[in-house]
C-alpha cells in the first residue's frame, strides 16, 4: 500500500515538472516573437524614414558659385561648338575677345579641333587653328598641330638690360606667323611628360601705333637693339619635360610641379641669329587648414644662349614685368638674354571656384649666363582674386604695387600654369 502511494506521488511530481517546462517554453517563445516583432517594426520605420531623407545641401553661397561654374564658366571655357574666346593674345594687348569654334568629340573623343580669332582694345589681333589627337596608345601619346598669326601693334620697349630707363618707353609693332607639329608622351600614370615640337616662325617688326609714345625705331638702332631693322625667319625645335608630383586638393593642387623647355632657333635669313632658349620652372603648393588656405611658391629662369658671333633678336629675348612675374611693373619692362623670377602667394578659398590672394614677386635680368645672381633685384607686392575651374585659374584680377607705381591686371590665365610660347 505504501509502495503504491510512493509511485502515485512520483508520477504527480513528473506531471508537474512537465507542465512547468511547457509553460516556460511557451513564455520563451512569446518573448522571442515579441523581440522579432519589435526588430521588424524598427527596420520598417527606418526604411520609411530613409525614403524621405534628402542629401545635405552646401551653403547658399557655394551653391551660387557652383551655378556660375556650370552655367557660365564651363560654357565659356569648356564649350563644344561655337562660343566666345577670351584672351588668346600676349599679355599687354588689352582686353581681347572674339569668336571660337571647338569640337571635343571627334574620332570617339580622341580628337579636339579648335579655331578662334580675337581682337583687343589696343588693336592687337590674332588667331589660331589646332588639331589635338590625345589619349592615344592607352593614354600614353598625344599629337598636335597648329598654325597661328599674331599682330601686336604696340609692344613696349625700354631698352636692354637691368638699368633701362622708364623714360625711354617706346613701342613697336610685332607680327608672328607660326606653325607647329608636336608629339608628347605621358608616363608613370601621367606624372611624367616628354615631348618635342618642330615649328616655323616668320617675323616682321615695324613702328608701333600707340599715340603719344615714340616708336622704338626713333630712339634705338640696330647696333644697340639687334633685330630692329633686320628681322629673321626661323625653324624652331623645342624639347619639353614635365614632372607633376602633385595631387588634387580642395581648390589647389598639393605638391611639386617641375617643367623645362629647351628651344632651338635656326636663323634661315642669314642675319646671324642662331641661339637656343632654356626655360625652367618649379612650383610648390603647400595646403593649410584642409586646403582652404594654400601657400604657393614658384621659381623660374629663362636664359638665351647665342652661338659664337651670333645675337639674340630683341623681339625674342626673355622679358620681365607684367601679370605673369613682376606684377607691379609694366609689361615687357626689362629685356635681356636671361632673367630669374620668384613668386609667393597666400591664397584662401571662398569656395572651390573663387579665391583671394596676397602675393609678392621678385626678379632680375642679366646679359649673359655668367651674371646669374641677386644683383639688380626688383620686387613688388599686391592682392588678387581668382575664378577657378578644375583647380586652375581661368580668370584673375591682380593689383601690384612697386617703386614704379601701381599696375592692375585682368587676364585669362593661371600665373602658375605651364609655359606658354609667343613664338
C-alpha positions as a Markdown table, in Angstrom:
| # | Residue | x | y | z |
|---|---|---|---|---|
| 1 | Unk | 0.0 | 0.0 | 0.0 |
| 2 | Unk | 2.8 | 2.3 | 1.0 |
| 3 | Unk | 4.7 | 1.5 | -2.2 |
| 4 | Unk | 1.6 | 2.3 | -4.3 |
| 5 | Unk | 1.4 | 5.8 | -2.7 |
| 6 | Unk | 5.0 | 6.5 | -3.4 |
| 7 | Unk | 4.5 | 5.6 | -7.1 |
| 8 | Unk | 1.5 | 7.9 | -7.4 |
| 9 | Unk | 3.4 | 10.7 | -5.7 |
| 10 | Unk | 6.4 | 10.3 | -8.1 |
| 11 | Unk | 4.0 | 10.3 | -11.1 |
| 12 | Unk | 2.4 | 13.5 | -9.8 |
| 13 | Unk | 5.9 | 15.2 | -9.5 |
| 14 | Unk | 6.7 | 14.2 | -13.1 |
| 15 | Unk | 3.5 | 15.6 | -14.4 |
| 16 | Unk | 4.1 | 18.9 | -12.5 |
| 17 | Unk | 7.6 | 19.1 | -13.9 |
| 18 | Unk | 6.4 | 18.6 | -17.5 |
| 19 | Unk | 3.7 | 21.2 | -17.1 |
| 20 | Unk | 6.2 | 23.8 | -15.7 |
| 21 | Unk | 8.7 | 23.1 | -18.6 |
| 22 | Unk | 6.0 | 23.5 | -21.2 |
| 23 | Unk | 4.9 | 26.8 | -19.6 |
| 24 | Unk | 8.5 | 28.1 | -19.6 |
| 25 | Unk | 9.0 | 27.1 | -23.2 |
| 26 | Unk | 5.8 | 28.9 | -24.1 |
| 27 | Unk | 6.9 | 32.1 | -22.3 |
| 28 | Unk | 10.3 | 32.0 | -24.1 |
| 29 | Unk | 8.6 | 31.6 | -27.5 |
| 30 | Unk | 6.5 | 34.6 | -26.7 |
| 31 | Unk | 9.5 | 36.7 | -25.7 |
| 32 | Unk | 11.3 | 35.7 | -28.9 |
| 33 | Unk | 8.3 | 36.5 | -31.0 |
| 34 | Unk | 7.9 | 39.9 | -29.3 |
| 35 | Unk | 11.6 | 40.7 | -29.9 |
| 36 | Unk | 11.3 | 39.8 | -33.6 |
| 37 | Unk | 8.2 | 41.9 | -34.0 |
| 38 | Unk | 9.9 | 44.9 | -32.4 |
| 39 | Unk | 13.0 | 44.5 | -34.6 |
| 40 | Unk | 10.9 | 44.2 | -37.7 |
| 41 | Unk | 9.0 | 47.4 | -36.7 |
| 42 | Unk | 12.2 | 49.3 | -36.1 |
| 43 | Unk | 13.6 | 48.2 | -39.5 |
| 44 | Unk | 10.3 | 49.2 | -41.2 |
| 45 | Unk | 10.4 | 52.6 | -39.5 |
| 46 | Unk | 14.0 | 53.2 | -40.6 |
| 47 | Unk | 13.2 | 52.2 | -44.2 |
| 48 | Unk | 10.2 | 54.6 | -44.3 |
| 49 | Unk | 12.3 | 57.4 | -42.9 |
| 50 | Unk | 15.1 | 56.8 | -45.5 |
| 51 | Unk | 12.6 | 57.3 | -48.2 |
| 52 | Unk | 12.0 | 60.9 | -47.1 |
| 53 | Unk | 15.7 | 61.8 | -46.4 |
| 54 | Unk | 17.3 | 64.4 | -48.7 |
| 55 | Unk | 21.1 | 64.8 | -49.3 |
| 56 | Unk | 22.7 | 67.6 | -47.3 |
| 57 | Unk | 23.0 | 70.7 | -49.5 |
| 58 | Unk | 26.1 | 73.0 | -49.5 |
| 59 | Unk | 25.7 | 76.6 | -48.2 |
| 60 | Unk | 23.8 | 79.0 | -50.3 |
| 61 | Unk | 26.9 | 81.0 | -51.3 |
| 62 | Unk | 28.7 | 77.9 | -52.5 |
| 63 | Unk | 25.6 | 76.8 | -54.5 |
| 64 | Unk | 25.6 | 80.2 | -56.3 |
| 65 | Unk | 29.2 | 79.7 | -57.3 |
| 66 | Unk | 28.6 | 76.2 | -58.5 |
| 67 | Unk | 25.8 | 77.5 | -60.6 |
| 68 | Unk | 28.1 | 80.2 | -62.0 |
| 69 | Unk | 30.7 | 77.5 | -62.8 |
| 70 | Unk | 28.3 | 75.1 | -64.6 |
| 71 | Unk | 26.2 | 77.8 | -66.2 |
| 72 | Unk | 28.8 | 80.3 | -67.3 |
| 73 | Unk | 32.4 | 79.2 | -66.8 |
| 74 | Unk | 32.0 | 75.7 | -68.3 |
| 75 | Unk | 30.1 | 77.1 | -71.3 |
| 76 | Unk | 32.7 | 79.7 | -71.9 |
| 77 | Unk | 35.9 | 77.7 | -71.4 |
| 78 | Unk | 34.8 | 74.1 | -72.0 |
| 79 | Unk | 32.4 | 74.6 | -74.9 |
| 80 | Unk | 31.7 | 72.1 | -77.6 |
| 81 | Unk | 30.6 | 74.2 | -80.6 |
| 82 | Unk | 30.5 | 77.9 | -81.2 |
| 83 | Unk | 31.4 | 80.2 | -78.3 |
| 84 | Unk | 33.4 | 83.3 | -77.3 |
| 85 | Unk | 37.1 | 83.3 | -76.9 |
| 86 | Unk | 38.5 | 85.4 | -74.1 |
| 87 | Unk | 42.3 | 86.1 | -74.2 |
| 88 | Unk | 44.4 | 84.4 | -76.8 |
| 89 | Unk | 46.8 | 87.3 | -77.3 |
| 90 | Unk | 50.1 | 88.0 | -75.5 |
| 91 | Unk | 49.5 | 90.0 | -72.2 |
| 92 | Unk | 49.8 | 93.7 | -72.6 |
| 93 | Unk | 47.4 | 93.9 | -75.5 |
| 94 | Unk | 44.3 | 94.9 | -73.6 |
| 95 | Unk | 41.0 | 93.1 | -73.2 |
| 96 | Unk | 40.7 | 90.6 | -76.1 |
| 97 | Unk | 37.6 | 88.9 | -77.4 |
| 98 | Unk | 36.4 | 87.0 | -80.5 |
| 99 | Unk | 34.5 | 84.1 | -82.0 |
| 100 | Unk | 35.7 | 80.5 | -81.4 |
| 101 | Unk | 34.6 | 77.1 | -82.6 |
| 102 | Unk | 35.6 | 73.9 | -80.7 |
| 103 | Unk | 34.8 | 70.2 | -81.2 |
| 104 | Unk | 35.9 | 67.9 | -78.4 |
| 105 | Unk | 34.1 | 64.8 | -79.5 |
| 106 | Unk | 35.7 | 63.8 | -82.8 |
| 107 | Unk | 37.2 | 60.4 | -83.5 |
| 108 | Unk | 35.5 | 58.9 | -80.5 |
| 109 | Unk | 36.6 | 61.8 | -78.2 |
| 110 | Unk | 40.3 | 61.4 | -79.3 |
| 111 | Unk | 40.4 | 64.5 | -81.5 |
| 112 | Unk | 39.9 | 68.1 | -80.5 |
| 113 | Unk | 39.6 | 70.8 | -83.1 |
| 114 | Unk | 39.8 | 74.4 | -82.0 |
| 115 | Unk | 39.7 | 77.6 | -84.2 |
| 116 | Unk | 39.5 | 81.2 | -82.9 |
| 117 | Unk | 40.1 | 84.8 | -83.9 |
| 118 | Unk | 40.3 | 87.6 | -81.4 |
| 119 | Unk | 40.9 | 91.3 | -81.3 |
| 120 | Unk | 41.8 | 93.6 | -78.4 |
| 121 | Unk | 41.1 | 97.1 | -77.2 |
| 122 | Unk | 44.7 | 98.2 | -78.2 |
| 123 | Unk | 44.1 | 97.0 | -81.8 |
| 124 | Unk | 46.1 | 93.8 | -81.4 |
| 125 | Unk | 44.6 | 90.8 | -83.1 |
| 126 | Unk | 45.4 | 87.2 | -84.0 |
| 127 | Unk | 44.0 | 83.7 | -84.4 |
| 128 | Unk | 44.9 | 80.1 | -84.3 |
| 129 | Unk | 43.6 | 76.8 | -85.6 |
| 130 | Unk | 44.7 | 73.5 | -84.0 |
| 131 | Unk | 44.1 | 69.7 | -84.1 |
| 132 | Unk | 44.9 | 67.8 | -81.0 |
| 133 | Unk | 45.0 | 64.0 | -81.0 |
| 134 | Unk | 45.0 | 62.8 | -77.4 |
| 135 | Unk | 44.7 | 59.7 | -75.2 |
| 136 | Unk | 46.4 | 57.6 | -77.9 |
| 137 | Unk | 48.2 | 54.3 | -77.1 |
| 138 | Unk | 46.2 | 53.8 | -73.8 |
| 139 | Unk | 46.7 | 57.5 | -72.8 |
| 140 | Unk | 50.5 | 57.5 | -73.4 |
| 141 | Unk | 50.7 | 59.6 | -76.6 |
| 142 | Unk | 49.4 | 63.0 | -77.7 |
| 143 | Unk | 49.9 | 64.5 | -81.2 |
| 144 | Unk | 49.2 | 68.1 | -82.1 |
| 145 | Unk | 49.5 | 70.5 | -85.0 |
| 146 | Unk | 48.6 | 74.2 | -85.1 |
| 147 | Unk | 49.0 | 77.3 | -87.2 |
| 148 | Unk | 48.6 | 80.9 | -86.0 |
| 149 | Unk | 49.0 | 84.6 | -86.6 |
| 150 | Unk | 49.6 | 87.5 | -84.1 |
| 151 | Unk | 49.8 | 91.2 | -84.7 |
| 152 | Unk | 50.9 | 93.0 | -81.6 |
| 153 | Unk | 50.5 | 96.6 | -82.7 |
| 154 | Unk | 52.2 | 98.3 | -79.7 |
| 155 | Unk | 54.7 | 96.2 | -77.7 |
| 156 | Unk | 56.6 | 98.3 | -75.2 |
| 157 | Unk | 60.4 | 98.5 | -75.3 |
| 158 | Unk | 62.5 | 100.4 | -72.7 |
| 159 | Unk | 66.0 | 99.3 | -73.8 |
| 160 | Unk | 68.1 | 96.3 | -72.9 |
| 161 | Unk | 69.4 | 95.3 | -69.5 |
| 162 | Unk | 68.5 | 95.9 | -65.8 |
| 163 | Unk | 69.3 | 99.6 | -66.0 |
| 164 | Unk | 66.9 | 100.5 | -68.8 |
| 165 | Unk | 65.1 | 103.8 | -68.0 |
| 166 | Unk | 61.4 | 104.1 | -67.7 |
| 167 | Unk | 61.7 | 107.4 | -69.5 |
| 168 | Unk | 62.9 | 105.6 | -72.7 |
| 169 | Unk | 59.5 | 103.9 | -73.1 |
| 170 | Unk | 58.8 | 103.2 | -76.8 |
| 171 | Unk | 56.6 | 100.8 | -78.8 |
| 172 | Unk | 57.0 | 98.7 | -81.9 |
| 173 | Unk | 54.7 | 96.5 | -84.0 |
| 174 | Unk | 55.5 | 92.8 | -83.9 |
| 175 | Unk | 54.0 | 90.2 | -86.3 |
| 176 | Unk | 54.4 | 86.5 | -85.8 |
| 177 | Unk | 53.2 | 83.8 | -88.2 |
| 178 | Unk | 53.7 | 80.3 | -86.7 |
| 179 | Unk | 53.2 | 76.6 | -87.4 |
| 180 | Unk | 54.0 | 73.7 | -85.1 |
| 181 | Unk | 53.9 | 69.9 | -85.1 |
| 182 | Unk | 54.4 | 68.2 | -81.7 |
| 183 | Unk | 54.4 | 64.8 | -80.0 |
| 184 | Unk | 54.1 | 64.4 | -76.3 |
| 185 | Unk | 54.4 | 61.1 | -74.4 |
| 186 | Unk | 52.9 | 60.5 | -71.0 |
| 187 | Unk | 54.3 | 58.0 | -68.5 |
| 188 | Unk | 54.1 | 56.8 | -64.9 |
| 189 | Unk | 50.4 | 57.4 | -64.5 |
| 190 | Unk | 50.6 | 60.8 | -66.2 |
| 191 | Unk | 53.2 | 62.1 | -63.8 |
| 192 | Unk | 55.9 | 62.4 | -66.5 |
| 193 | Unk | 55.5 | 64.0 | -69.9 |
| 194 | Unk | 58.3 | 64.2 | -72.5 |
| 195 | Unk | 57.9 | 65.7 | -76.0 |
| 196 | Unk | 59.3 | 67.5 | -79.0 |
| 197 | Unk | 57.8 | 70.3 | -81.1 |
| 198 | Unk | 59.0 | 71.2 | -84.6 |
| 199 | Unk | 58.0 | 74.7 | -85.8 |
| 200 | Unk | 58.4 | 77.6 | -88.2 |
| 201 | Unk | 58.4 | 81.3 | -87.3 |
| 202 | Unk | 58.0 | 84.2 | -89.7 |
| 203 | Unk | 58.8 | 87.7 | -88.1 |
| 204 | Unk | 58.1 | 91.3 | -89.1 |
| 205 | Unk | 58.8 | 94.3 | -86.9 |
| 206 | Unk | 57.7 | 97.8 | -87.6 |
| 207 | Unk | 56.9 | 101.1 | -85.8 |
| 208 | Unk | 54.2 | 100.9 | -83.1 |
| 209 | Unk | 51.0 | 102.9 | -83.3 |
| 210 | Unk | 50.5 | 104.0 | -79.6 |
| 211 | Unk | 49.5 | 107.6 | -79.6 |
| 212 | Unk | 51.9 | 109.9 | -77.6 |
| 213 | Unk | 54.6 | 107.3 | -77.4 |
| 214 | Unk | 57.7 | 107.4 | -79.6 |
| 215 | Unk | 58.4 | 104.4 | -81.8 |
| 216 | Unk | 61.3 | 102.1 | -80.9 |
| 217 | Unk | 62.9 | 102.9 | -84.3 |
| 218 | Unk | 63.1 | 106.6 | -83.2 |
| 219 | Unk | 65.1 | 106.1 | -80.0 |
| 220 | Unk | 67.1 | 102.9 | -80.7 |
| 221 | Unk | 69.2 | 101.5 | -83.5 |
| 222 | Unk | 70.2 | 98.1 | -84.9 |
| 223 | Unk | 73.6 | 98.5 | -83.0 |
| 224 | Unk | 72.0 | 98.6 | -79.5 |
| 225 | Unk | 68.8 | 96.6 | -80.4 |
| 226 | Unk | 69.7 | 93.6 | -82.6 |
| 227 | Unk | 66.9 | 92.7 | -85.0 |
| 228 | Unk | 65.3 | 96.1 | -85.1 |
| 229 | Unk | 65.8 | 96.7 | -88.8 |
| 230 | Unk | 66.8 | 93.2 | -90.0 |
| 231 | Unk | 64.3 | 90.5 | -89.0 |
| 232 | Unk | 64.9 | 86.8 | -89.4 |
| 233 | Unk | 62.7 | 83.8 | -90.2 |
| 234 | Unk | 63.3 | 80.7 | -88.1 |
| 235 | Unk | 62.9 | 77.0 | -87.9 |
| 236 | Unk | 62.4 | 76.1 | -84.2 |
| 237 | Unk | 62.6 | 72.9 | -82.2 |
| 238 | Unk | 61.6 | 72.6 | -78.6 |
| 239 | Unk | 62.2 | 69.7 | -76.2 |
| 240 | Unk | 59.8 | 69.6 | -73.3 |
| 241 | Unk | 60.0 | 67.7 | -70.0 |
| 242 | Unk | 57.2 | 68.0 | -67.4 |
| 243 | Unk | 57.2 | 66.2 | -64.0 |
| 244 | Unk | 54.0 | 66.5 | -61.9 |
| 245 | Unk | 54.3 | 65.1 | -58.4 |
| 246 | Unk | 51.2 | 66.9 | -57.2 |
| 247 | Unk | 47.7 | 65.6 | -56.3 |
| 248 | Unk | 44.3 | 67.2 | -56.3 |
| 249 | Unk | 43.3 | 69.3 | -53.3 |
| 250 | Unk | 40.3 | 71.3 | -52.2 |
| 251 | Unk | 40.9 | 74.2 | -54.5 |
| 252 | Unk | 44.5 | 74.0 | -55.5 |
| 253 | Unk | 46.9 | 71.0 | -56.1 |
| 254 | Unk | 49.1 | 69.8 | -53.4 |
| 255 | Unk | 52.8 | 69.1 | -54.0 |
| 256 | Unk | 55.6 | 69.8 | -56.6 |
| 257 | Unk | 55.4 | 70.5 | -60.3 |
| 258 | Unk | 58.6 | 70.8 | -62.5 |
| 259 | Unk | 59.0 | 71.9 | -66.1 |
| 260 | Unk | 61.8 | 72.5 | -68.6 |
| 261 | Unk | 61.7 | 73.7 | -72.2 |
| 262 | Unk | 64.8 | 73.9 | -74.4 |
| 263 | Unk | 64.1 | 75.7 | -77.7 |
| 264 | Unk | 66.5 | 75.9 | -80.7 |
| 265 | Unk | 66.2 | 78.8 | -83.1 |
| 266 | Unk | 67.8 | 78.3 | -86.5 |
| 267 | Unk | 68.0 | 81.6 | -88.5 |
| 268 | Unk | 67.1 | 80.9 | -92.1 |
| 269 | Unk | 67.6 | 84.6 | -93.2 |
| 270 | Unk | 71.4 | 84.8 | -92.8 |
| 271 | Unk | 71.3 | 87.5 | -90.1 |
| 272 | Unk | 73.5 | 85.7 | -87.6 |
| 273 | Unk | 70.7 | 85.0 | -85.1 |
| 274 | Unk | 71.2 | 81.3 | -84.1 |
| 275 | Unk | 70.6 | 80.6 | -80.4 |
| 276 | Unk | 68.7 | 78.4 | -78.0 |
| 277 | Unk | 66.5 | 79.3 | -75.1 |
| 278 | Unk | 66.4 | 77.3 | -71.9 |
| 279 | Unk | 63.3 | 77.8 | -69.6 |
| 280 | Unk | 62.9 | 76.1 | -66.3 |
| 281 | Unk | 60.2 | 76.3 | -63.6 |
| 282 | Unk | 59.4 | 74.8 | -60.3 |
| 283 | Unk | 56.1 | 75.3 | -58.4 |
| 284 | Unk | 55.2 | 74.0 | -55.0 |
| 285 | Unk | 51.7 | 74.0 | -53.4 |
| 286 | Unk | 51.6 | 73.8 | -49.6 |
| 287 | Unk | 48.0 | 73.3 | -48.3 |
| 288 | Unk | 46.9 | 74.7 | -44.9 |
| 289 | Unk | 43.7 | 74.1 | -42.9 |
| 290 | Unk | 42.5 | 71.2 | -45.0 |
| 291 | Unk | 43.2 | 73.0 | -48.3 |
| 292 | Unk | 41.0 | 76.0 | -47.5 |
| 293 | Unk | 44.2 | 78.1 | -47.5 |
| 294 | Unk | 47.3 | 77.4 | -49.6 |
| 295 | Unk | 50.9 | 78.8 | -49.8 |
| 296 | Unk | 52.2 | 78.6 | -53.4 |
| 297 | Unk | 55.9 | 79.2 | -54.3 |
| 298 | Unk | 57.4 | 79.4 | -57.8 |
| 299 | Unk | 60.9 | 79.9 | -59.1 |
| 300 | Unk | 61.6 | 80.4 | -62.8 |
| 301 | Unk | 64.5 | 81.1 | -65.1 |
| 302 | Unk | 64.9 | 81.9 | -68.8 |
| 303 | Unk | 68.3 | 82.1 | -70.4 |
| 304 | Unk | 69.2 | 82.6 | -74.1 |
| 305 | Unk | 72.5 | 81.2 | -75.4 |
| 306 | Unk | 73.6 | 82.7 | -78.7 |
| 307 | Unk | 76.0 | 80.7 | -80.8 |
| 308 | Unk | 79.5 | 82.1 | -81.4 |
| 309 | Unk | 79.4 | 85.6 | -83.0 |
| 310 | Unk | 75.6 | 85.4 | -83.2 |
| 311 | Unk | 72.9 | 87.5 | -81.5 |
| 312 | Unk | 69.5 | 87.1 | -79.9 |
| 313 | Unk | 67.0 | 89.4 | -81.6 |
| 314 | Unk | 65.4 | 91.7 | -79.1 |
| 315 | Unk | 61.9 | 90.6 | -80.0 |
| 316 | Unk | 62.7 | 87.1 | -78.8 |
| 317 | Unk | 64.7 | 88.0 | -75.7 |
| 318 | Unk | 63.3 | 86.9 | -72.3 |
| 319 | Unk | 61.4 | 89.7 | -70.6 |
| 320 | Unk | 60.4 | 90.6 | -67.1 |
| 321 | Unk | 57.4 | 92.6 | -65.9 |
| 322 | Unk | 53.7 | 92.1 | -66.2 |
| 323 | Unk | 50.9 | 89.9 | -65.0 |
| 324 | Unk | 52.9 | 86.7 | -65.0 |
| 325 | Unk | 56.0 | 87.7 | -63.0 |
| 326 | Unk | 56.6 | 91.2 | -61.7 |
| 327 | Unk | 53.0 | 92.4 | -61.4 |
| 328 | Unk | 54.0 | 95.9 | -60.1 |
| 329 | Unk | 55.8 | 96.8 | -63.3 |
| 330 | Unk | 54.8 | 97.5 | -66.9 |
| 331 | Unk | 54.6 | 94.5 | -69.3 |
| 332 | Unk | 57.9 | 94.0 | -71.1 |
| 333 | Unk | 59.6 | 96.3 | -68.6 |
| 334 | Unk | 63.0 | 94.6 | -68.7 |
| 335 | Unk | 64.7 | 92.9 | -71.7 |
| 336 | Unk | 67.9 | 90.8 | -71.6 |
| 337 | Unk | 69.3 | 87.5 | -72.6 |
| 338 | Unk | 68.3 | 86.0 | -69.3 |
| 339 | Unk | 66.1 | 86.5 | -66.3 |
| 340 | Unk | 65.2 | 84.9 | -62.9 |
| 341 | Unk | 61.9 | 85.4 | -61.0 |
| 342 | Unk | 60.4 | 84.1 | -57.8 |
| 343 | Unk | 56.8 | 84.4 | -56.7 |
| 344 | Unk | 54.9 | 83.6 | -53.4 |
| 345 | Unk | 51.2 | 83.7 | -52.9 |
| 346 | Unk | 49.0 | 83.1 | -49.9 |
| 347 | Unk | 45.6 | 82.0 | -51.1 |
| 348 | Unk | 42.3 | 81.4 | -49.2 |
| 349 | Unk | 39.3 | 79.9 | -50.8 |
| 350 | Unk | 35.8 | 81.4 | -50.6 |
| 351 | Unk | 34.6 | 78.4 | -52.5 |
| 352 | Unk | 36.1 | 75.9 | -54.9 |
| 353 | Unk | 35.5 | 78.4 | -57.7 |
| 354 | Unk | 36.6 | 81.7 | -56.0 |
| 355 | Unk | 39.6 | 82.6 | -54.0 |
| 356 | Unk | 41.6 | 85.6 | -52.9 |
| 357 | Unk | 45.4 | 86.0 | -52.7 |
| 358 | Unk | 48.2 | 88.1 | -51.3 |
| 359 | Unk | 51.4 | 87.9 | -53.3 |
| 360 | Unk | 55.0 | 89.0 | -53.6 |
| 361 | Unk | 57.2 | 88.9 | -56.7 |
| 362 | Unk | 60.9 | 89.4 | -57.2 |
| 363 | Unk | 63.3 | 89.0 | -60.0 |
| 364 | Unk | 66.2 | 90.4 | -62.2 |
| 365 | Unk | 67.6 | 90.3 | -65.7 |
| 366 | Unk | 71.2 | 89.8 | -66.9 |
| 367 | Unk | 73.1 | 90.0 | -70.1 |
| 368 | Unk | 74.8 | 86.6 | -70.1 |
| 369 | Unk | 74.6 | 83.3 | -68.1 |
| 370 | Unk | 77.7 | 84.1 | -66.0 |
| 371 | Unk | 75.9 | 87.1 | -64.4 |
| 372 | Unk | 73.1 | 84.9 | -62.9 |
| 373 | Unk | 72.7 | 86.1 | -59.3 |
| 374 | Unk | 71.0 | 88.5 | -57.0 |
| 375 | Unk | 72.2 | 91.8 | -58.4 |
| 376 | Unk | 69.7 | 94.4 | -59.7 |
| 377 | Unk | 66.8 | 92.8 | -58.0 |
| 378 | Unk | 63.3 | 94.2 | -58.4 |
| 379 | Unk | 60.3 | 93.4 | -56.2 |
| 380 | Unk | 56.6 | 94.1 | -55.7 |
| 381 | Unk | 53.6 | 93.0 | -53.7 |
| 382 | Unk | 49.8 | 93.0 | -54.1 |
| 383 | Unk | 46.4 | 91.4 | -53.8 |
| 384 | Unk | 44.3 | 89.4 | -56.3 |
| 385 | Unk | 41.1 | 87.4 | -57.0 |
| 386 | Unk | 40.8 | 84.2 | -59.0 |
| 387 | Unk | 37.9 | 82.5 | -60.6 |
| 388 | Unk | 38.8 | 78.8 | -60.9 |
| 389 | Unk | 37.7 | 75.8 | -62.8 |
| 390 | Unk | 39.0 | 72.3 | -62.0 |
| 391 | Unk | 41.8 | 73.6 | -59.8 |
| 392 | Unk | 43.1 | 76.0 | -62.4 |
| 393 | Unk | 42.5 | 79.8 | -62.6 |
| 394 | Unk | 40.6 | 80.8 | -65.7 |
| 395 | Unk | 40.3 | 84.4 | -64.8 |
| 396 | Unk | 42.2 | 86.5 | -62.4 |
| 397 | Unk | 42.3 | 90.1 | -61.2 |
| 398 | Unk | 45.6 | 91.3 | -59.7 |
| 399 | Unk | 46.8 | 94.7 | -58.3 |
| 400 | Unk | 50.5 | 95.1 | -58.0 |
| 401 | Unk | 52.5 | 97.8 | -56.1 |
| 402 | Unk | 56.1 | 98.6 | -56.8 |
| 403 | Unk | 58.5 | 101.6 | -56.7 |
| 404 | Unk | 57.4 | 102.3 | -60.3 |
| 405 | Unk | 53.7 | 102.6 | -59.4 |
| 406 | Unk | 50.5 | 100.6 | -59.3 |
| 407 | Unk | 49.5 | 98.1 | -62.0 |
| 408 | Unk | 46.1 | 96.5 | -62.5 |
| 409 | Unk | 45.8 | 93.2 | -64.4 |
| 410 | Unk | 42.7 | 91.4 | -65.6 |
| 411 | Unk | 43.8 | 88.3 | -67.5 |
| 412 | Unk | 42.6 | 84.8 | -68.5 |
| 413 | Unk | 45.3 | 82.5 | -67.4 |
| 414 | Unk | 46.9 | 80.9 | -64.4 |
| 415 | Unk | 50.1 | 82.6 | -63.2 |
| 416 | Unk | 51.4 | 79.2 | -62.1 |
| 417 | Unk | 50.4 | 77.4 | -65.3 |
| 418 | Unk | 52.7 | 75.7 | -67.8 |
| 419 | Unk | 55.0 | 77.6 | -70.1 |
| 420 | Unk | 53.1 | 79.3 | -72.9 |
| 421 | Unk | 55.0 | 80.4 | -76.0 |
| 422 | Unk | 54.6 | 83.5 | -78.1 |
| 423 | Unk | 56.7 | 82.2 | -81.0 |
